[in-house]
Amino acid sequence: MKMNDNLRIYFVMDPIRGGGPRNVFNIVKLLNNLGSRSKVLSFHSIKYLDLLWRRKSVLNFYGAERSIPGNIFSIIDSITSFSENVRYMYLPVYMLQQFFIRPIILSRYEIPDVYIATNWQSFFPAMKTASRFGKKLAYFVQGDETEFSDSPIFKKEALKTYRNNFPKFTQSKWLAEEMNRKFSVDVKYIGFGIDHSVFYPRPVERERVIFTIARSEKIKGFSSFVKAVNRLWAKRKDFKVLIAGHKNAVNNSILEFPFDYIGWITDDDEMANLYTKCIFVNTGLNEALPMPPLEAMACGGTVVMTLNGGAIEYAKDMLNCLLVRPNDDLDLTNKLDFVLSSESIRDELLKGAIDTAKKYTWPNFMQNFIGFIEEEVMER
């Protein structure tokens, strides 16, 4: 399994943190390990935002390079990024971004052999730039983005990207089937992987700690977590809570329990240790393939999660995790109360969790990805 040493595959991506970006950084790292030249291209420079927010600038994540522009167009894009909400009042700004600013930003980078758009907001600029320079283009579909906003313009623009004539791939079997069912769109399923050199069964040092990753998007279900734990804390006060992720999601919620906010975690080893010790809670409502619960299972951690979307691929109630009905905070309270009251359940779930995670390897994913690039992108 080896990529063409001279093949340059560049991923075009906006966000820098979260499950979707993390998947991209992992793929870039693996491609470079196989001999390909790969990197992540961004539209706006986080160094300007970091300077404004007086925080340390981080350019590389998970062993992958994130290239950032340093010109006037990237500053304009940073200032106008609110338009990605694509409300009617922001439409002129959004159109300026998509048709003018972002294609110019991409054209200022080194031109690769293949552009891969990683969300619908990055697709049109990548398509326009690839067409201009006669390069290949593919689309990494990571979720049904029509569900990410109630804005009719947002939904329309996301759907337009699915119905383009370029090769598309996904890591979620459920999402590939959903795209075909809902939109009659063909998306190649190429599987998913876990870094088993980091996420592996560790010595059991379990604590009575509930851990989750807060996200601002409604489909991530953080409000259900808050309601459930508020109710649980009123009943029993014998546990701790750790929250990573979006700080504004935490700030905009009424949390009636004590907690420690630990921000975004970009160190996989640190995350693996948390998975092993804590009860990890995932409350997503519509996710293509939830990655953190699977990584937690690989570590032998205890997982309480919603049965949503792509989770049906691996989540089995009372075999490798405890399942909760989506958006049902009372059900979540009861499941957390159960696992805290009967800690032996954590031992019972251990073997099933580890066995499930073993099925997901990066070498298998990369073999499928290389086949997709060579057969469906380069020969197009």
Buried (B, 14 or more C-beta within 10 A) or exposed (E): EEBBEEBBBBBBBBBBBBBBBBBBBBBBBBBBEBEBBBBBBBBBBBBBBBEEEEEEEBBEBBBBBBBBBEEEBBBBBBEBBEBBEBBEEBEEBBEBBBEBBBBBBBBBBEBBBBBBBBBBBBBBBBBBBBEEEEBBBBBBBBBBBBBBBEBEBBBEBBBEBBEBEBBBBBBBBBBBBBBEEEBEBEBBBBBBBBBBEBBBBBEEEBBEBBBBBBBEBBBBBBBBBBBBBBBBBEEEEEBBBBBBBBBEBBEEBEBEBEBEBBEBBBEBEEBBBBBBBBBBBBBBBBBBBBBBBBBBBBBBBBBBBBBBBBBEBBBBEEBBBBBBBBBBBEBBBBBBBEBBEEEEBBEEBBEBBBEBBEEBBBEBBBBBBBEBBEEBBBEE
